[in-house]
Amino acid sequence: MPCRGVRGATTVEQNEREEILSATRQLLALLIRRNGIEAADIASAIFTTTPDIDAEFPALAARQLGWLEVPLICSHEMTVPGSLPLCIRVLIHWNTTKTQAAIEHVYVREAKRLRPDLSKLPPVDWEELEEWIGEQMGG
């Protein structure tokens, strides 16, 4: 079975632990739901943040969603003048029979500017998404 890359990004308004975790959970939930990703099929995931985010590891959000056996790592993005601040990115390595063209990457909030060509999601019902996240977290 091929291993495919699934990309996504989001932003936060402040470098605060709960905001980082909430935004990352929402991003992961959208990626999971848009693509039908099961944790057992994930080879690994890399999370990066811009250097202005350091209040929490975004990978913790994946653990909160049940990715207990998935290898995860966090790192900082390069500092490039004029780049998008307060940004969290993820690259999921996913074992799937889907073609690369069939994978839906997710860019939300201000991160839509990074890949406008991939940011054509239908409107997100954030309240319903939070309910789904709560169910995944056992709440």
N, CA, C and O atoms as a GROMACS GRO file, in nm:
protein
  556
    1MET      N    1   0.085  -0.117   0.000
    1MET     CA    2   0.000   0.000   0.000
    1MET      C    3   0.090   0.124   0.000
    1MET      O    4   0.185   0.132   0.078
    2PRO      N    5   0.061   0.220  -0.086
    2PRO     CA    6   0.143   0.342  -0.090
    2PRO      C    7   0.127   0.428   0.036
    2PRO      O    8   0.024   0.425   0.103
    3CYS      N    9   0.230   0.503   0.065
    3CYS     CA   10   0.225   0.601   0.172
    3CYS      C   11   0.214   0.738   0.106
    3CYS      O   12   0.297   0.774   0.023
    4ARG      N   13   0.111   0.813   0.142
    4ARG     CA   14   0.084   0.945   0.082
    4ARG      C   15   0.102   1.055   0.186
    4ARG      O   16   0.086   1.032   0.306
    5GLY      N   17   0.135   1.173   0.138
    5GLY     CA   18   0.145   1.288   0.225
    5GLY      C   19   0.015   1.366   0.225
    5GLY      O   20  -0.043   1.393   0.120
    6VAL      N   21  -0.030   1.402   0.344
    6VAL     CA   22  -0.150   1.484   0.360
    6VAL      C   23  -0.106   1.609   0.435
    6VAL      O   24  -0.051   1.601   0.545
    7ARG      N   25  -0.132   1.726   0.375
    7ARG     CA   26  -0.087   1.852   0.433
    7ARG      C   27  -0.204   1.933   0.487
    7ARG      O   28  -0.317   1.921   0.440
    8GLY      N   29  -0.172   2.014   0.586
    8GLY     CA   30  -0.270   2.106   0.639
    8GLY      C   31  -0.202   2.215   0.719
    8GLY      O   32  -0.088   2.200   0.763
    9ALA      N   33  -0.273   2.325   0.738
    9ALA     CA   34  -0.220   2.435   0.818
    9ALA      C   35  -0.334   2.518   0.873
    9ALA      O   36  -0.443   2.525   0.816
   10THR      N   37  -0.307   2.581   0.984
   10THR     CA   38  -0.401   2.671   1.048
   10THR      C   39  -0.321   2.779   1.119
   10THR      O   40  -0.198   2.775   1.122
   11THR      N   41  -0.390   2.874   1.176
   11THR     CA   42  -0.324   2.979   1.254
   11THR      C   43  -0.395   2.996   1.387
   11THR      O   44  -0.509   2.953   1.406
   12VAL      N   45  -0.325   3.059   1.478
   12VAL     CA   46  -0.383   3.097   1.606
   12VAL      C   47  -0.368   3.248   1.620
   12VAL      O   48  -0.286   3.310   1.552
   13GLU      N   49  -0.448   3.306   1.706
   13GLU     CA   50  -0.438   3.450   1.728
   13GLU      C   51  -0.333   3.484   1.833
   13GLU      O   52  -0.274   3.592   1.831
   14GLN      N   53  -0.310   3.387   1.926
   14GLN     CA   54  -0.214   3.411   2.034
   14GLN      C   55  -0.138   3.283   2.065
   14GLN      O   56  -0.187   3.173   2.041
   15ASN      N   57  -0.020   3.299   2.116
   15ASN     CA   58   0.064   3.187   2.157
   15ASN      C   59   0.019   3.139   2.294
   15ASN      O   60   0.086   3.162   2.395
   16GLU      N   61  -0.096   3.073   2.298
   16GLU     CA   62  -0.152   3.022   2.423
   16GLU      C   63  -0.183   2.874   2.408
   16GLU      O   64  -0.233   2.830   2.305
   17ARG      N   65  -0.151   2.798   2.511
   17ARG     CA   66  -0.162   2.652   2.510
   17ARG      C   67  -0.296   2.604   2.457
   17ARG      O   68  -0.300   2.527   2.361
   18GLU      N   69  -0.405   2.647   2.517
   18GLU     CA   70  -0.537   2.597   2.478
   18GLU      C   71  -0.573   2.636   2.336
   18GLU      O   72  -0.639   2.558   2.266
   19GLU      N   73  -0.532   2.752   2.292
   19GLU     CA   74  -0.562   2.794   2.155
   19GLU      C   75  -0.484   2.708   2.054
   19GLU      O   76  -0.537   2.670   1.950
   20ILE      N   77  -0.360   2.677   2.087
   20ILE     CA   78  -0.278   2.591   2.001
   20ILE      C   79  -0.342   2.453   1.990
   20ILE      O   80  -0.355   2.399   1.880
   21LEU      N   81  -0.382   2.396   2.103
   21LEU     CA   82  -0.442   2.263   2.101
   21LEU      C   83  -0.576   2.262   2.030
   21LEU      O   84  -0.604   2.171   1.952
   22SER      N   85  -0.659   2.361   2.055
   22SER     CA   86  -0.790   2.368   1.990
   22SER      C   87  -0.776   2.382   1.839
   22SER      O   88  -0.841   2.308   1.764
   23ALA      N   89  -0.693   2.473   1.794
   23ALA     CA   90  -0.675   2.494   1.650
   23ALA      C   91  -0.618   2.369   1.583
   23ALA      O   92  -0.658   2.334   1.472
   24THR      N   93  -0.525   2.302   1.650
   24THR     CA   94  -0.466   2.181   1.592
   24THR      C   95  -0.566   2.068   1.588
   24THR      O   96  -0.573   1.995   1.489
   25ARG      N   97  -0.645   2.052   1.694
   25ARG     CA   98  -0.751   1.948   1.693
   25ARG      C   99  -0.848   1.972   1.580
   25ARG      O  100  -0.887   1.878   1.510
   26GLN      N  101  -0.889   2.098   1.560
   26GLN     CA  102  -0.981   2.130   1.450
   26GLN      C  103  -0.919   2.097   1.315
   26GLN      O  104  -0.986   2.038   1.229
   27LEU      N  105  -0.794   2.134   1.295
   27LEU     CA  106  -0.725   2.104   1.170
   27LEU      C  107  -0.721   1.953   1.147
   27LEU      O  108  -0.754   1.906   1.038
   28LEU      N  109  -0.680   1.878   1.248
   28LEU     CA  110  -0.672   1.732   1.234
   28LEU      C  111  -0.810   1.672   1.209
   28LEU      O  112  -0.823   1.581   1.127
   29ALA      N  113  -0.911   1.721   1.279
   29ALA     CA  114  -1.047   1.669   1.259
   29ALA      C  115  -1.093   1.690   1.116
   29ALA      O  116  -1.154   1.600   1.057
   30LEU      N  117  -1.064   1.804   1.059
   30LEU     CA  118  -1.102   1.830   0.920
   30LEU      C  119  -1.027   1.737   0.826
   30LEU      O  120  -1.086   1.683   0.732
   31LEU      N  121  -0.897   1.717   0.849
   31LEU     CA  122  -0.819   1.627   0.765
   31LEU      C  123  -0.871   1.484   0.775
   31LEU      O  124  -0.884   1.415   0.674
   32ILE      N  125  -0.900   1.439   0.897
   32ILE     CA  126  -0.951   1.304   0.920
   32ILE      C  127  -1.084   1.284   0.847
   32ILE      O  128  -1.103   1.185   0.777
   33ARG      N  129  -1.172   1.378   0.866
   33ARG     CA  130  -1.308   1.364   0.810
   33ARG      C  131  -1.311   1.380   0.659
   33ARG      O  132  -1.386   1.310   0.591
   34ARG      N  133  -1.232   1.472   0.606
   34ARG     CA  134  -1.231   1.494   0.460
   34ARG      C  135  -1.170   1.376   0.384
   34ARG      O  136  -1.204   1.351   0.269
   35ASN      N  137  -1.079   1.305   0.451
   35ASN     CA  138  -1.005   1.198   0.383
   35ASN      C  139  -1.038   1.057   0.431
   35ASN      O  140  -0.996   0.960   0.369
   36GLY      N  141  -1.111   1.044   0.540
   36GLY     CA  142  -1.139   0.912   0.595
   36GLY      C  143  -1.017   0.847   0.658
   36GLY      O  144  -0.997   0.726   0.647
   37ILE      N  145  -0.935   0.926   0.724
   37ILE     CA  146  -0.811   0.876   0.784
   37ILE      C  147  -0.841   0.802   0.914
   37ILE      O  148  -0.916   0.850   0.999
   38GLU      N  149  -0.781   0.685   0.926
   38GLU     CA  150  -0.786   0.606   1.051
   38GLU      C  151  -0.647   0.611   1.113
   38GLU      O  152  -0.546   0.600   1.043
   39ALA      N  153  -0.642   0.627   1.245
   39ALA     CA  154  -0.513   0.637   1.314
   39ALA      C  155  -0.424   0.516   1.285
   39ALA      O  156  -0.302   0.532   1.275
   40ALA      N  157  -0.480   0.398   1.271
   40ALA     CA  158  -0.402   0.276   1.247
   40ALA      C  159  -0.329   0.280   1.112
   40ALA      O  160  -0.233   0.206   1.092
   41ASP      N  161  -0.373   0.365   1.021
   41ASP     CA  162  -0.312   0.374   0.888
   41ASP      C  163  -0.209   0.486   0.876
   41ASP      O  164  -0.150   0.504   0.770
   42ILE      N  165  -0.186   0.560   0.984
   42ILE     CA  166  -0.091   0.671   0.980
   42ILE      C  167   0.048   0.619   1.013
   42ILE      O  168   0.070   0.558   1.118
   43ALA      N  169   0.142   0.643   0.922
   43ALA     CA  170   0.280   0.601   0.945
   43ALA      C  171   0.349   0.694   1.043
   43ALA      O  172   0.422   0.649   1.132
   44SER      N  173   0.326   0.825   1.029
   44SER     CA  174   0.385   0.924   1.118
   44SER      C  175   0.328   1.061   1.083
   44SER      O  176   0.260   1.077   0.981
   45ALA      N  177   0.355   1.159   1.167
   45ALA     CA  178   0.311   1.296   1.140
   45ALA      C  179   0.416   1.394   1.193
   45ALA      O  180   0.472   1.375   1.301
   46ILE      N  181   0.438   1.496   1.114
   46ILE     CA  182   0.532   1.603   1.151
   46ILE      C  183   0.451   1.731   1.168
   46ILE      O  184   0.378   1.771   1.078
   47PHE      N  185   0.465   1.794   1.282
   47PHE     CA  186   0.400   1.921   1.310
   47PHE      C  187   0.509   2.028   1.315
   47PHE      O  188   0.614   2.008   1.376
   48THR      N  189   0.482   2.141   1.252
   48THR     CA  190   0.574   2.254   1.265
   48THR      C  191   0.494   2.377   1.307
   48THR      O  192   0.374   2.389   1.280
   49THR      N  193   0.564   2.466   1.372
   49THR     CA  194   0.505   2.595   1.408
   49THR      C  195   0.603   2.704   1.368
   49THR      O  196   0.723   2.680   1.357
   50THR      N  197   0.550   2.821   1.346
   50THR     CA  198   0.638   2.935   1.329
   50THR      C  199   0.704   2.960   1.465
   50THR      O  200   0.649   2.922   1.568
   51PRO      N  201   0.821   3.024   1.466
   51PRO     CA  202   0.895   3.042   1.592
   51PRO      C  203   0.820   3.120   1.700
   51PRO      O  204   0.859   3.117   1.817
   52ASP      N  205   0.712   3.190   1.663
   52ASP     CA  206   0.635   3.266   1.762
   52ASP      C  207   0.535   3.179   1.837
   52ASP      O  208   0.458   3.231   1.918
   53ILE      N  209   0.533   3.049   1.811
   53ILE     CA  210   0.447   2.955   1.884
   53ILE      C  211   0.537   2.859   1.961
   53ILE      O  212   0.613   2.782   1.903
   54ASP      N  213   0.525   2.864   2.095
   54ASP     CA  214   0.604   2.774   2.179
   54ASP      C  215   0.535   2.742   2.312
   54ASP      O  216   0.598   2.688   2.403
   55ALA      N  217   0.406   2.774   2.324
   55ALA     CA  218   0.335   2.751   2.449
   55ALA      C  219   0.292   2.606   2.467
   55ALA      O  220   0.257   2.565   2.578
   56GLU      N  221   0.293   2.527   2.358
   56GLU     CA  222   0.257   2.385   2.366
   56GLU      C  223   0.299   2.315   2.239
   56GLU      O  224   0.313   2.378   2.134
   57PHE      N  225   0.320   2.185   2.249
   57PHE     CA  226   0.348   2.103   2.132
   57PHE      C  227   0.216   2.074   2.061
   57PHE      O  228   0.126   2.019   2.124
   58PRO      N  229   0.201   2.109   1.934
   58PRO     CA  230   0.075   2.080   1.865
   58PRO      C  231   0.049   1.930   1.852
   58PRO      O  232  -0.067   1.890   1.837
   59ALA      N  233   0.151   1.846   1.859
   59ALA     CA  234   0.131   1.702   1.851
   59ALA      C  235   0.046   1.649   1.966
   59ALA      O  236  -0.017   1.544   1.953
   60LEU      N  237   0.043   1.720   2.077
   60LEU     CA  238  -0.042   1.678   2.188
   60LEU      C  239  -0.188   1.669   2.145
   60LEU      O  240  -0.262   1.584   2.194
   61ALA      N  241  -0.231   1.756   2.055
   61ALA     CA  242  -0.369   1.753   2.005
   61ALA      C  243  -0.398   1.619   1.936
   61ALA      O  244  -0.508   1.566   1.948
   62ALA      N  245  -0.300   1.565   1.864
   62ALA     CA  246  -0.317   1.435   1.799
   62ALA      C  247  -0.332   1.325   1.904
   62ALA      O  248  -0.415   1.235   1.889
   63ARG      N  249  -0.254   1.332   2.009
   63ARG     CA  250  -0.267   1.234   2.118
   63ARG      C  251  -0.407   1.244   2.180
   63ARG      O  252  -0.469   1.143   2.211
   64GLN      N  253  -0.455   1.367   2.198
   64GLN     CA  254  -0.589   1.387   2.255
   64GLN      C  255  -0.698   1.325   2.167
   64GLN      O  256  -0.803   1.285   2.217
   65LEU      N  257  -0.672   1.317   2.036
   65LEU     CA  258  -0.768   1.257   1.943
   65LEU      C  259  -0.748   1.106   1.927
   65LEU      O  260  -0.813   1.043   1.845
   66GLY      N  261  -0.658   1.048   2.006
   66GLY     CA  262  -0.641   0.904   2.006
   66GLY      C  263  -0.526   0.850   1.925
   66GLY      O  264  -0.516   0.729   1.906
   67TRP      N  265  -0.440   0.936   1.876
   67TRP     CA  266  -0.324   0.889   1.798
   67TRP      C  267  -0.213   0.848   1.896
   67TRP      O  268  -0.107   0.910   1.901
   68LEU      N  269  -0.239   0.743   1.972
   68LEU     CA  270  -0.148   0.703   2.079
   68LEU      C  271  -0.028   0.624   2.030
   68LEU      O  272   0.077   0.627   2.093
   69GLU      N  273  -0.042   0.553   1.918
   69GLU     CA  274   0.067   0.470   1.867
   69GLU      C  275   0.135   0.532   1.744
   69GLU      O  276   0.228   0.473   1.688
   70VAL      N  277   0.090   0.649   1.702
   70VAL     CA  278   0.146   0.714   1.584
   70VAL      C  279   0.273   0.790   1.623
   70VAL      O  280   0.270   0.870   1.716
   71PRO      N  281   0.384   0.768   1.553
   71PRO     CA  282   0.504   0.847   1.579
   71PRO      C  283   0.480   0.994   1.538
   71PRO      O  284   0.440   1.021   1.425
   72LEU      N  285   0.504   1.085   1.630
   72LEU     CA  286   0.481   1.228   1.607
   72LEU      C  287   0.606   1.306   1.643
   72LEU      O  288   0.683   1.265   1.731
   73ILE      N  289   0.626   1.416   1.576
   73ILE     CA  290   0.737   1.505   1.610
   73ILE      C  291   0.696   1.650   1.581
   73ILE      O  292   0.616   1.676   1.491
   74CYS      N  293   0.751   1.741   1.659
   74CYS     CA  294   0.726   1.884   1.640
   74CYS      C  295   0.858   1.955   1.611
   74CYS      O  296   0.964   1.914   1.658
   75SER      N  297   0.848   2.061   1.534
   75SER     CA  298   0.965   2.140   1.499
   75SER      C  299   0.919   2.282   1.466
   75SER      O  300   0.799   2.308   1.452
   76HIS      N  301   1.015   2.373   1.453
   76HIS     CA  302   0.983   2.508   1.409
   76HIS      C  303   1.012   2.523   1.260
   76HIS      O  304   1.105   2.463   1.207
   77GLU      N  305   0.929   2.603   1.194
   77GLU     CA  306   0.952   2.640   1.054
   77GLU      C  307   1.071   2.736   1.046
   77GLU      O  308   1.109   2.797   1.146
   78MET      N  309   1.126   2.746   0.929
   78MET     CA  310   1.231   2.846   0.906
   78MET      C  311   1.173   2.986   0.925
   78MET      O  312   1.055   3.010   0.899
   79THR      N  313   1.257   3.077   0.970
   79THR     CA  314   1.217   3.216   0.982
   79THR      C  315   1.245   3.284   0.848
   79THR      O  316   1.361   3.306   0.812
   80VAL      N  317   1.140   3.316   0.777
   80VAL     CA  318   1.153   3.380   0.646
   80VAL      C  319   1.086   3.517   0.656
   80VAL      O  320   0.970   3.525   0.698
   81PRO      N  321   1.155   3.625   0.620
   81PRO     CA  322   1.094   3.758   0.628
   81PRO      C  323   0.961   3.762   0.552
   81PRO      O  324   0.951   3.716   0.438
   82GLY      N  325   0.860   3.817   0.617
   82GLY     CA  326   0.729   3.833   0.555
   82GLY      C  327   0.641   3.710   0.556
   82GLY      O  328   0.532   3.711   0.500
   83SER      N  329   0.688   3.601   0.620
   83SER     CA  330   0.607   3.479   0.621
   83SER      C  331   0.491   3.492   0.720
   83SER      O  332   0.491   3.579   0.807
   84LEU      N  333   0.394   3.403   0.705
   84LEU     CA  334   0.273   3.405   0.787
   84LEU      C  335   0.308   3.374   0.933
   84LEU      O  336   0.368   3.269   0.961
   85PRO      N  337   0.272   3.462   1.026
   85PRO     CA  338   0.301   3.437   1.167
   85PRO      C  339   0.196   3.347   1.232
   85PRO      O  340   0.089   3.324   1.177
   86LEU      N  341   0.230   3.297   1.350
   86LEU     CA  342   0.140   3.219   1.434
   86LEU      C  343   0.072   3.104   1.357
   86LEU      O  344  -0.048   3.083   1.366
   87CYS      N  345   0.154   3.032   1.282
   87CYS     CA  346   0.103   2.927   1.194
   87CYS      C  347   0.148   2.788   1.240
   87CYS      O  348   0.263   2.767   1.278
   88ILE      N  349   0.053   2.695   1.236
   88ILE     CA  350   0.078   2.554   1.268
   88ILE      C  351   0.056   2.475   1.140
   88ILE      O  352  -0.047   2.488   1.074
   89ARG      N  353   0.154   2.392   1.106
   89ARG     CA  354   0.144   2.309   0.987
   89ARG      C  355   0.156   2.163   1.027
   89ARG      O  356   0.216   2.130   1.130
   90VAL      N  357   0.099   2.075   0.945
   90VAL     CA  358   0.114   1.931   0.967
   90VAL      C  359   0.136   1.861   0.834
   90VAL      O  360   0.078   1.899   0.732
   91LEU      N  361   0.219   1.759   0.838
   91LEU     CA  362   0.238   1.668   0.726
   91LEU      C  363   0.216   1.528   0.781
   91LEU      O  364   0.295   1.479   0.862
   92ILE      N  365   0.108   1.465   0.736
   92ILE     CA  366   0.075   1.330   0.780
   92ILE      C  367   0.120   1.232   0.672
   92ILE      O  368   0.088   1.250   0.554
   93HIS      N  369   0.192   1.129   0.712
   93HIS     CA  370   0.231   1.021   0.621
   93HIS      C  371   0.129   0.909   0.642
   93HIS      O  372   0.125   0.844   0.746
   94TRP      N  373   0.046   0.889   0.539
   94TRP     CA  374  -0.073   0.804   0.552
   94TRP      C  375  -0.068   0.689   0.453
   94TRP      O  376  -0.053   0.709   0.332
   95ASN      N  377  -0.080   0.568   0.505
   95ASN     CA  378  -0.087   0.448   0.421
   95ASN      C  379  -0.230   0.435   0.369
   95ASN      O  380  -0.324   0.410   0.444
   96THR      N  381  -0.244   0.451   0.237
   96THR     CA  382  -0.377   0.452   0.177
   96THR      C  383  -0.369   0.407   0.031
   96THR      O  384  -0.265   0.418  -0.034
   97THR      N  385  -0.480   0.357  -0.017
   97THR     CA  386  -0.488   0.321  -0.159
   97THR      C  387  -0.534   0.439  -0.243
   97THR      O  388  -0.536   0.430  -0.366
   98LYS      N  389  -0.570   0.550  -0.179
   98LYS     CA  390  -0.608   0.670  -0.254
   98LYS      C  391  -0.490   0.721  -0.335
   98LYS      O  392  -0.375   0.709  -0.293
   99THR      N  393  -0.520   0.779  -0.449
   99THR     CA  394  -0.414   0.844  -0.526
   99THR      C  395  -0.381   0.978  -0.461
   99THR      O  396  -0.462   1.032  -0.386
  100GLN      N  397  -0.264   1.029  -0.489
  100GLN     CA  398  -0.226   1.159  -0.433
  100GLN      C  399  -0.327   1.267  -0.476
  100GLN      O  400  -0.359   1.357  -0.398
  101ALA      N  401  -0.376   1.257  -0.600
  101ALA     CA  402  -0.472   1.356  -0.650
  101ALA      C  403  -0.605   1.351  -0.576
  101ALA      O  404  -0.678   1.450  -0.575
  102ALA      N  405  -0.637   1.237  -0.515
  102ALA     CA  406  -0.765   1.222  -0.445
  102ALA      C  407  -0.761   1.272  -0.300
  102ALA      O  408  -0.864   1.281  -0.235
  103ILE      N  409  -0.642   1.303  -0.252
  103ILE     CA  410  -0.628   1.348  -0.114
  103ILE      C  411  -0.666   1.494  -0.102
  103ILE      O  412  -0.630   1.576  -0.186
  104GLU      N  413  -0.740   1.525   0.003
  104GLU     CA  414  -0.783   1.663   0.028
  104GLU      C  415  -0.697   1.724   0.139
  104GLU      O  416  -0.703   1.681   0.254
  105HIS      N  417  -0.618   1.821   0.103
  105HIS     CA  418  -0.537   1.894   0.198
  105HIS      C  419  -0.625   2.005   0.257
  105HIS      O  420  -0.719   2.050   0.192
  106VAL      N  421  -0.594   2.048   0.378
  106VAL     CA  422  -0.681   2.144   0.447
  106VAL      C  423  -0.600   2.263   0.497
  106VAL      O  424  -0.504   2.248   0.573
  107TYR      N  425  -0.640   2.380   0.453
  107TYR     CA  426  -0.579   2.506   0.497
  107TYR      C  427  -0.693   2.595   0.546
  107TYR      O  428  -0.782   2.632   0.469
  108VAL      N  429  -0.690   2.630   0.675
  108VAL     CA  430  -0.798   2.709   0.734
  108VAL      C  431  -0.743   2.834   0.801
  108VAL      O  432  -0.622   2.850   0.820
  109ARG      N  433  -0.835   2.920   0.836
  109ARG     CA  434  -0.805   3.049   0.896
  109ARG      C  435  -0.710   3.126   0.806
  109ARG      O  436  -0.724   3.123   0.684
  110GLU      N  437  -0.614   3.195   0.864
  110GLU     CA  438  -0.521   3.276   0.784
  110GLU      C  439  -0.428   3.190   0.698
  110GLU      O  440  -0.368   3.239   0.603
  111ALA      N  441  -0.418   3.062   0.731
  111ALA     CA  442  -0.331   2.972   0.654
  111ALA      C  443  -0.383   2.948   0.513
  111ALA      O  444  -0.312   2.893   0.430
  112LYS      N  445  -0.505   2.987   0.486
  112LYS     CA  446  -0.558   2.976   0.349
  112LYS      C  447  -0.467   3.050   0.251
  112LYS      O  448  -0.459   3.014   0.133
  113ARG      N  449  -0.400   3.154   0.300
  113ARG     CA  450  -0.311   3.232   0.214
  113ARG      C  451  -0.191   3.151   0.165
  113ARG      O  452  -0.133   3.182   0.061
  114LEU      N  453  -0.155   3.046   0.238
  114LEU     CA  454  -0.040   2.965   0.200
  114LEU      C  455  -0.067   2.885   0.072
  114LEU      O  456   0.021   2.872  -0.013
  115ARG      N  457  -0.188   2.834   0.061
  115ARG     CA  458  -0.223   2.751  -0.054
  115ARG      C  459  -0.367   2.781  -0.097
  115ARG      O  460  -0.456   2.699  -0.074
  116PRO      N  461  -0.390   2.895  -0.158
  116PRO     CA  462  -0.527   2.928  -0.200
  116PRO      C  463  -0.583   2.825  -0.298
  116PRO      O  464  -0.704   2.806  -0.306
  117ASP      N  465  -0.496   2.758  -0.371
  117ASP     CA  466  -0.540   2.656  -0.466
  117ASP      C  467  -0.596   2.532  -0.395
  117ASP      O  468  -0.672   2.456  -0.454
  118LEU      N  469  -0.560   2.512  -0.268
  118LEU     CA  470  -0.607   2.397  -0.192
  118LEU      C  471  -0.704   2.436  -0.080
  118LEU      O  472  -0.738   2.353   0.004
  119SER      N  473  -0.748   2.559  -0.079
  119SER     CA  474  -0.829   2.611   0.032
  119SER      C  475  -0.975   2.628  -0.005
  119SER      O  476  -1.040   2.722   0.040
  120LYS      N  477  -1.026   2.540  -0.084
  120LYS     CA  478  -1.164   2.552  -0.132
  120LYS      C  479  -1.259   2.459  -0.057
  120LYS      O  480  -1.344   2.394  -0.117
  121LEU      N  481  -1.244   2.453   0.074
  121LEU     CA  482  -1.334   2.372   0.156
  121LEU      C  483  -1.473   2.434   0.157
  121LEU      O  484  -1.487   2.556   0.149
  122PRO      N  485  -1.575   2.350   0.167
  122PRO     CA  486  -1.707   2.409   0.192
  122PRO      C  487  -1.706   2.476   0.329
  122PRO      O  488  -1.618   2.446   0.410
  123PRO      N  489  -1.799   2.565   0.356
  123PRO     CA  490  -1.801   2.631   0.488
  123PRO      C  491  -1.798   2.528   0.601
  123PRO      O  492  -1.867   2.426   0.595
  124VAL      N  493  -1.719   2.556   0.702
  124VAL     CA  494  -1.705   2.464   0.815
  124VAL      C  495  -1.805   2.502   0.923
  124VAL      O  496  -1.813   2.619   0.962
  125ASP      N  497  -1.879   2.405   0.972
  125ASP     CA  498  -1.968   2.423   1.087
  125ASP      C  499  -1.881   2.395   1.210
  125ASP      O  500  -1.869   2.281   1.254
  126TRP      N  501  -1.821   2.500   1.264
  126TRP     CA  502  -1.724   2.485   1.373
  126TRP      C  503  -1.787   2.424   1.497
  126TRP      O  504  -1.721   2.348   1.568
  127GLU      N  505  -1.912   2.456   1.526
  127GLU     CA  506  -1.979   2.401   1.643
  127GLU      C  507  -1.995   2.250   1.629
  127GLU      O  508  -1.968   2.174   1.723
  128GLU      N  509  -2.040   2.206   1.511
  128GLU     CA  510  -2.056   2.062   1.486
  128GLU      C  511  -1.919   1.993   1.491
  128GLU      O  512  -1.908   1.882   1.543
  129LEU      N  513  -1.816   2.058   1.438
  129LEU     CA  514  -1.682   2.001   1.440
  129LEU      C  515  -1.635   1.983   1.584
  129LEU      O  516  -1.576   1.880   1.618
  130GLU      N  517  -1.659   2.082   1.670
  130GLU     CA  518  -1.621   2.072   1.811
  130GLU      C  519  -1.695   1.958   1.880
  130GLU      O  520  -1.639   1.890   1.966
  131GLU      N  521  -1.821   1.935   1.844
  131GLU     CA  522  -1.897   1.822   1.900
  131GLU      C  523  -1.830   1.691   1.861
  131GLU      O  524  -1.815   1.601   1.944
  132TRP      N  525  -1.791   1.678   1.734
  132TRP     CA  526  -1.724   1.557   1.685
  132TRP      C  527  -1.592   1.536   1.759
  132TRP      O  528  -1.559   1.425   1.799
  133ILE      N  529  -1.516   1.645   1.776
  133ILE     CA  530  -1.389   1.636   1.848
  133ILE      C  531  -1.414   1.588   1.991
  133ILE      O  532  -1.342   1.501   2.040
  134GLY      N  533  -1.515   1.644   2.056
  134GLY     CA  534  -1.547   1.602   2.193
  134GLY      C  535  -1.579   1.453   2.201
  134GLY      O  536  -1.539   1.386   2.296
  135GLU      N  537  -1.650   1.401   2.101
  135GLU     CA  538  -1.680   1.258   2.097
  135GLU      C  539  -1.552   1.176   2.082
  135GLU      O  540  -1.539   1.072   2.146
  136GLN      N  541  -1.460   1.223   2.000
  136GLN     CA  542  -1.334   1.150   1.978
  136GLN      C  543  -1.248   1.149   2.105
  136GLN      O  544  -1.172   1.056   2.130
  137MET      N  545  -1.263   1.254   2.184
  137MET     CA  546  -1.185   1.266   2.306
  137MET      C  547  -1.254   1.198   2.425
  137MET      O  548  -1.204   1.202   2.537
  138GLY      N  549  -1.369   1.134   2.398
  138GLY     CA  550  -1.440   1.062   2.502
  138GLY      C  551  -1.525   1.150   2.591
  138GLY      O  552  -1.559   1.114   2.704
  139GLY      N  553  -1.559   1.269   2.538
  139GLY     CA  554  -1.636   1.363   2.621
  139GLY      C  555  -1.775   1.378   2.585
  139GLY      O  556  -1.847   1.455   2.649
   0.00000   0.00000   0.00000
